[in-house]
Amino acid sequence: MAKIYSKKTLVIHSMKPKKETISFLLNYSKALSIVKVDKMSFEIIAN
């Protein structure tokens, strides 16, 4: 009844993100700005 969990699973080493995913992340990071006021910080996304 015991299962063998030590078997290696197949891992795909050539995992590459789509161009759309990279573009989305870059655009998101460009639009994100963090404003710190005293001890608080506010994340603002400019559309």
C-alpha positions, 0 to 999 in steps of 0.5 A: 500500500505504500507508494514510492515517492522517490521516483523522479518526475519528468521535468521539461528544461526548455520551459520558456514564457510566451512573448505576450507574458514577457510583454505583460510583465514589462509593461506592468513593472513600468506602470507600477510606482510605490509611494512611501508615506511615513511607515506606509507604502502605497502601490499605484498602477498608472494605466 
